Amino acid sequence: MIFTLFCPNYFHASAGIRALYLLGEYLVSLGHTVFAINYQDMPFKDKPPVGCRMRFIDSKDIQKSVVIVPEVLDIKCNLPILRWVLNHPGLLGGPKCYSENELVFYYTDEFEASAKAASIDGVAHELCIGVVEPITNQNKKRVFDCYYCGKGESDSSHGLEALKVTRTWPETRVELFSLLDRCENFYSYDLCSAMNFEAHLAGCNTWLRKNSEWVEYVPDRIDRYIANPTRDRENVRRAVAIIEAALT
């Protein structure tokens, strides 16, 4: 099959962007042709991952294919669309309801209900790809707290001495995990961020700000967020089979 993937510039600190690029790579590894169109020039961006095999083209050069778009993108297209819901529809932009030519997939069951509500026929399928590297806890002495705003807003209830983690600091994934290895409490104002999971996985006491209270973050199905190429490639293969059946 031929796919056209709409994606922003690559940015290592965004789990959603990492997921889009991984999807493209898994499709290529399964023998499919994948064109990519950059729809947003991120203010902070990295070079595409080493070995990226997607072929970047201009939007005017799009050809007959299955078009892959994240939930944040509002697109009008006569081609079949795979709408990948990486967050609740409309929360960060994009339409709240999808058109009849869109086949809807959601990243995890956290978005299942809202994805099905946005789908014109009430049907949506799970497509989960692990985006977090396996983390080995180095058992370093935990000497400070951290906080993260992300898509949320701070009310300063995390304490004045906590270090602020942002999308650009620490600058690399290696530096981020080194920081988390020494962090005791990780306070997050973003209720839906892979950063929360990464802090939990690194051994931090992880807290989310909900209704003006700090609630301990305890994720379920932990393994699904951790990169597992064999499992993730199979998840993509199953998604392709659903698409093929829908188009026949």
C-alpha positions as CSV (number, residue, x, y, z in Angstrom):
1,M,0.0,0.0,0.0
2,I,1.0,3.6,-0.4
3,F,0.6,6.0,2.6
4,T,1.0,9.7,3.0
5,L,1.8,10.8,6.5
6,F,1.2,14.3,7.7
7,C,3.6,15.1,10.5
8,P,5.4,18.2,12.1
9,N,9.1,18.6,12.1
10,Y,10.7,15.9,14.3
11,F,11.0,16.9,18.0
12,H,12.3,14.4,20.5
13,A,10.5,15.9,23.4
14,S,7.0,15.2,21.9
15,A,5.8,11.7,22.4
16,G,3.1,12.3,19.7
17,I,5.6,13.3,17.1
18,R,7.8,10.4,18.0
19,A,4.8,8.1,17.5
20,L,4.1,9.5,14.1
21,Y,7.6,9.0,12.8
22,L,7.7,5.5,14.3
23,L,4.5,4.6,12.5
24,G,6.0,5.7,9.2
25,E,9.1,3.6,9.9
26,Y,7.1,0.5,10.8
27,L,5.0,0.8,7.7
28,V,8.2,1.0,5.6
29,S,9.6,-2.0,7.4
30,L,6.4,-3.9,6.4
31,G,7.0,-3.2,2.7
32,H,4.7,-0.2,2.3
33,T,5.6,3.1,0.5
34,V,5.4,6.1,2.9
35,F,5.5,9.7,1.8
36,A,5.6,12.4,4.4
37,I,4.4,15.9,4.4
38,N,5.6,18.4,7.0
39,Y,2.5,20.4,8.0
40,Q,4.0,22.4,10.8
41,D,7.3,24.0,11.4
42,M,7.9,23.4,15.1
43,P,9.6,26.2,17.1
44,F,11.9,23.6,18.5
45,K,12.9,20.8,16.2
46,D,15.5,18.1,15.6
47,K,16.8,16.4,12.6
48,P,14.6,13.3,11.6
49,P,15.8,10.1,13.4
50,V,18.9,8.5,11.8
51,G,17.8,6.1,9.2
52,C,14.4,7.7,8.5
53,R,13.1,6.1,5.3
54,M,10.0,8.1,4.7
55,R,10.1,10.2,1.5
56,F,9.3,13.9,2.3
57,I,7.3,15.6,-0.4
58,D,5.4,18.9,-0.9
59,S,1.6,18.8,-0.2
60,K,0.9,19.7,-3.9
61,D,2.6,16.4,-4.9
62,I,0.3,14.1,-2.9
63,Q,-0.8,11.1,-4.9
64,K,-3.4,8.4,-4.5
65,S,-2.8,6.8,-1.1
66,V,-4.1,6.4,2.4
67,V,-3.5,9.7,4.2
68,I,-2.5,9.5,7.8
69,V,-3.3,12.5,10.0
70,P,-3.1,13.1,13.8
71,E,-6.1,14.4,15.6
72,V,-4.8,18.0,15.8
73,L,-4.9,18.5,12.0
74,D,-8.0,19.8,10.2
75,I,-7.8,18.5,6.7
76,K,-10.1,18.3,3.7
77,C,-9.2,15.4,1.4
78,N,-11.0,13.1,-1.0
79,L,-8.6,10.3,-0.3
80,P,-9.2,7.6,2.4
81,I,-7.9,8.9,5.8
82,L,-6.4,7.1,8.7
83,R,-7.2,9.5,11.6
84,W,-4.9,8.7,14.5
85,V,-6.2,10.1,17.8
86,L,-3.1,10.7,20.0
87,N,-5.1,12.9,22.4
88,H,-8.8,13.8,22.9
89,P,-10.3,15.1,19.6
90,G,-10.3,18.9,19.5
91,L,-8.4,19.3,22.8
92,L,-5.2,20.6,21.2
93,G,-6.8,21.7,17.9
94,G,-8.3,19.9,14.9
95,P,-12.0,18.8,14.4
96,K,-14.1,17.3,17.1
97,C,-16.0,15.1,14.6
98,Y,-14.5,13.2,11.7
99,S,-15.9,12.7,8.1
100,E,-17.2,9.6,6.5
101,N,-13.9,8.9,4.6
102,E,-11.9,8.7,7.8
103,L,-11.0,5.4,9.5
104,V,-10.4,6.3,13.2
105,F,-7.7,4.8,15.4
106,Y,-6.8,5.8,18.9
107,Y,-3.5,5.6,20.7
108,T,-4.6,4.0,24.0
109,D,-7.8,3.1,25.7
110,E,-7.6,6.5,27.5
111,F,-8.8,8.0,24.2
112,E,-11.2,5.2,23.1
113,A,-14.5,6.8,24.2
114,S,-13.7,10.2,22.7
115,A,-12.4,8.7,19.5
116,K,-15.5,6.7,19.0
117,A,-17.6,9.7,19.8
118,A,-15.8,11.7,17.1
119,S,-16.1,8.9,14.5
120,I,-19.1,9.3,12.2
121,D,-20.1,5.6,12.7
122,G,-19.0,5.3,16.3
123,V,-16.2,2.9,15.4
124,A,-12.6,3.3,16.3
125,H,-9.6,0.9,16.6
126,E,-6.6,0.8,18.9
127,L,-3.2,1.5,17.4
128,C,-0.6,1.7,20.1
129,I,3.2,2.1,19.5
130,G,5.6,2.3,22.4
131,V,7.5,5.6,22.3
132,V,9.5,5.4,25.5
133,E,12.9,3.8,25.6
134,P,13.4,1.0,28.2
135,I,14.7,2.8,31.3
136,T,17.1,1.2,33.7
137,N,16.9,2.8,37.2
138,Q,20.5,3.7,38.2
139,N,19.5,3.8,41.8
140,K,21.1,7.2,42.3
141,K,20.5,9.2,45.4
142,R,17.3,11.3,44.9
143,V,18.1,14.8,46.1
144,F,15.5,17.1,44.5
145,D,12.0,17.5,43.2
146,C,10.9,18.5,39.7
147,Y,7.8,19.9,38.1
148,Y,6.4,20.0,34.6
149,C,3.7,22.2,33.1
150,G,3.5,20.9,29.5
151,K,0.0,21.6,28.3
152,G,-1.1,22.5,31.8
153,E,-0.7,25.6,33.9
154,S,1.3,25.9,37.2
155,D,-0.3,27.2,40.4
156,S,3.0,27.0,42.2
157,S,1.7,24.4,44.6
158,H,4.7,22.1,43.7
159,G,7.0,24.1,46.0
160,L,9.5,26.8,45.3
161,E,12.7,24.6,45.2
162,A,11.5,22.1,42.6
163,L,13.4,22.2,39.3
164,K,11.4,23.1,36.2
165,V,11.4,20.5,33.4
166,T,10.3,21.8,30.0
167,R,10.0,20.6,26.4
168,T,13.5,22.0,25.8
169,W,15.3,21.2,29.1
170,P,16.9,18.9,29.6
171,E,18.1,19.1,26.0
172,T,18.4,15.4,25.3
173,R,16.6,12.2,26.3
174,V,19.8,10.9,28.0
175,E,20.0,14.1,30.1
176,L,16.3,13.8,30.9
177,F,16.6,10.3,32.3
178,S,19.7,11.2,34.2
179,L,17.8,14.0,35.9
180,L,14.8,11.7,36.6
181,D,17.2,9.2,38.2
182,R,18.0,11.8,40.9
183,C,14.4,13.2,41.3
184,E,12.4,12.1,44.3
185,N,9.0,13.8,43.5
186,F,7.8,14.7,40.0
187,Y,4.9,17.1,40.0
188,S,3.0,17.4,36.7
189,Y,0.3,19.9,35.6
190,D,-0.1,18.1,32.3
191,L,-2.6,15.3,32.9
192,C,-1.9,13.7,29.5
193,S,1.8,13.5,28.8
194,A,4.3,10.7,28.3
195,M,6.5,12.7,30.6
196,N,4.4,11.5,33.5
197,F,5.0,7.9,32.5
198,E,8.7,8.4,32.0
199,A,9.0,9.9,35.5
200,H,7.1,7.0,37.0
201,L,9.2,4.5,35.1
202,A,12.4,6.2,36.3
203,G,11.3,5.6,39.9
204,C,10.0,9.1,40.8
205,N,7.0,9.6,43.1
206,T,4.8,11.1,40.4
207,W,1.9,13.4,41.1
208,L,-0.7,15.0,38.9
209,R,-2.6,18.2,39.6
210,K,-6.3,17.3,39.5
211,N,-9.1,19.6,40.8
212,S,-6.6,21.6,42.9
213,E,-5.2,18.5,44.5
214,W,-2.1,16.4,44.0
215,V,-3.0,12.8,43.0
216,E,-0.5,10.0,42.7
217,Y,0.0,8.8,39.2
218,V,-0.3,5.1,38.8
219,P,-0.4,4.0,35.1
220,D,-2.0,0.8,34.0
221,R,-0.7,-1.5,31.2
222,I,2.8,0.0,31.7
223,D,4.4,-2.1,29.0
224,R,2.4,-0.6,26.2
225,Y,4.3,2.7,26.4
226,I,7.7,1.1,26.2
227,A,9.2,0.6,22.8
228,N,9.0,-3.0,21.6
229,P,9.7,-3.3,17.9
230,T,8.3,-6.8,17.5
231,R,5.0,-6.1,19.2
232,D,4.7,-2.6,17.8
233,R,5.3,-3.8,14.2
234,E,2.6,-6.4,14.7
235,N,0.2,-3.7,16.0
236,V,0.8,-1.7,12.8
237,R,0.3,-4.9,10.7
238,R,-3.1,-5.4,12.3
239,A,-4.0,-1.8,11.6
240,V,-3.1,-2.2,7.9
241,A,-5.3,-5.3,7.7
242,I,-8.2,-3.3,9.1
243,I,-7.6,-0.5,6.5
244,E,-7.3,-3.0,3.7
245,A,-10.6,-4.7,4.7
246,A,-12.3,-1.3,4.9
247,L,-11.2,-0.3,1.4
248,T,-12.3,-3.5,-0.3
